[in-house]
Amino acid sequence: MLTERQALQDRLEKIDKDEITLIKEYQKQRNQIFERLREIDREEYKNLPDLKQLASLEIHQKSKPERDIRKHVAVNILKVNPDGLSADELRSKIEKETNMQILNMTNFMRSIMEKNPSVKKPRRGYYRFEEM
């Protein structure tokens, strides 16, 4: 004869077994869903362009007119200031006049000096225009 205590213990054991079965079933379904999501992602990634191609497109799409305007403004500012300017002063004047930021002043000025030999750097962080 079963006592109430034994009946409750049997019921708890049955609940434990059912829980384990449900958990295993959910895990199985979850794994199937994740696998399908991975397959979908793989299919979508095949259609994406190569990152190297995107990077090269981005590099070539930089707006040259904006850079040329800043360079022209820089040379004109240096022409107006025959004694020359520090890099910080020059940068602030260029940015103020063009409303465009210069991220790397050294590279920016190096590119100007390559194309315009009249722009000189007599000392570190200082630029001036010397007519030939």
Disulfide bonds with the S-S distance in Angstrom:
none
